[in-house]
Amino acid sequence: MNPFKAFVATLFSKNTVAIDLNTLPSIYDITINNLQGKPIDLKTFKGKHILFVNVASKCGFTPQYKALQELQENYSETLTVIGVPCNQFGSQEPGTADAIEVFCEVNYGVSFLITEKIEVKGKQQHPLYAWLTKASKNGKSSSSVKWNFQKYMVSPDGKLLDYFYSTTTPNSSKIIKYLK
């Protein structure tokens, strides 16, 4: 077969890699610590949506903290917002755990859960973000974290529903539709 025909045959073939959803790792088994260094048991959030957001204190999107807090308050029965500090984008989260906590509370009244500072991409990517960004782990889609305040919505039964770039505000209908 000539190379062009082989390419076309491959392009239009129905051969796909099937993912057995029963063998995928569960998001509830991932270990991550809170800002104070204590383990967070993600299993406690079963039955609620979880919105994971990589956050930073010195970013143009930082004012989204206020809207994230409002989202948490308005949908507390069905949603848990979890902020995940990361310093990989323009070094916009240089602070210590204490500095991050004070900044969030004082400037935005944040009371939702904030994790330890982690890496959300690259060789040192935290297992949470490996799960959120790799279809081979979440069974839905692959993505890459482009900037601070990218959001990932997980269903009440621990399935990845969708992700949203930084420009999608927390009160966007794209996010709210999952909570109604």
N, C-alpha and C positions, 0 to 999 in steps of 0.2 A: 504494500500500500504506500502511495506517495506521502510525503510528510504533510502536505496540506490536507489530504483526505483524513489522515490520522488525527490531525489537530481538530478538524471539524467533527469527526466521530467522537473524540474525547469531549469536546465542548458540549455536544448535545446528548451525551450518554446519560442514562438514568442512574448510573453508579454513584451512590452517595454513601457516606459513612453514617451508619445508624448509631445513635447514642442510646444506650440502655439507661433510661431514667432511674431505674431501680439501683443501679450501681454507682451513681454519681455521689460525690461527697455531699453531706448536708451542711448548709450554712450554720446550722445550730451546733455543729461540732467544732467550729473554728474557735480558736483561743485568741483573745485580745484583751488587753488591760485597759482600765479606765485611766483618766488623767493622773490619778493618785497612785497608779501602779497596781491596783487590785484587779484580779480577773473579772471579766464580764461574762456572765452565763447567758449567751444568746438564746438559749432554750426558754428563758423567762419571757421572751417576746413572741412565742408561738401564739397564734390567734390574732396577731396584730400585724399590720403593714409595718415595715421598717424602711425608713428613708436614710440611707447612708450618704453623707456629704463630706468630701474632703475640704477642709476649711483652712483659712489663713487670716491672720490679724492685720496684715499690711497689703491688702489687695483691693483693687477697685470694686470687687464683688463683696467685700466684707460687710457692707450694710445688709446683705441678705441674712445675716444672723438674726436681725429683728423679725424678718418675715418667717424665718424658720421657727423662731420661738412662738410666734403667733400661730403658725401651722400646728405645732405641737399642742398648744393650748386649745385650739379650736377642734382638733380631732383626737384628743387624748384617749378617747375610748377605742379608737381603731388604728392609731398610729403611734409609733415611737420614732423620733428623730434622733439620729446618732451622728454627731460631728466627729470627724476624723482629721486631726491636724496633720499637715504635711508641709515640708519646707522645700519641695522639689521644683516649684514653679516660681522663678524669680526670687528665691530665698525670702518669700513673703510671710513665712512663719518661723522666725528665728528664735522665738521665746522659749523659756523653760516651761515646764508643766505649770508651775505656780503663776508665772507671768501670763500664760494663756488663760488660765482660769480667772484671774483677776480681770484681765482685759474683757473677756466675754461677759462676766457678771456686771461689771461697772458700766461698760459702754452699751450693752445690748440686753441686759437683764436675762441672760441665757441661764436656763435651769435644765435644759435637756442634756442628755448624756453626752459626754465628750471623752473620746478614747485617748490613749497615749499617742504621741507623735510617731507616725510610721512613714514608710515609703509606699506609694501607691502604684509605682511602675518601676521597671528596670530589674537589675539582678537581685536587689534586696527587697523586691516587692513582698509586702506582707501577704500571708495566706488569705486574708479576707478579700483583698483586692485581686488576688489571683482568681478567687472564686467569682467575684463580681465581673471580671473582665474576660474570662475564658469560657467559651461555649463547652469545652471539654469538661469543665467543672460544674457550670451552672445549667447546662442542658438547653440554653436558649440562644445566647448570642455572645459574640466577642466584641470587645471595644477597647479603646485605649483612653486613658484619662488625659484630657487635653489641657486642663487648667484647674485652678482652684474653684471650688464650689460646683463641681460636676456632681450630679446626684444619681443614685441607684435605688430603685424601688423594688422591694422584696414583698411578696404576697404573705398573707397570714399563715400559709402552709409552707413557707420557706422557699418559694420559687422566685427566680428573677422575673420581674414583670417588664421593666423598661429602664432606660437610663436617659438622662437629660444633661445637656451641656450647661455651662455656667450661665449663659444668657437666659435660660429658662428660670424664671423666678419661682420661689417656693409656693406662691399662691396662684400659679398658672393653672389653667383648666387642664393642661396635659397631666399635671400631678393630681389635682383635686378629683378628677374623674375616677381614680382608683379608690378614693376614700368614701364615696357616696354609696 
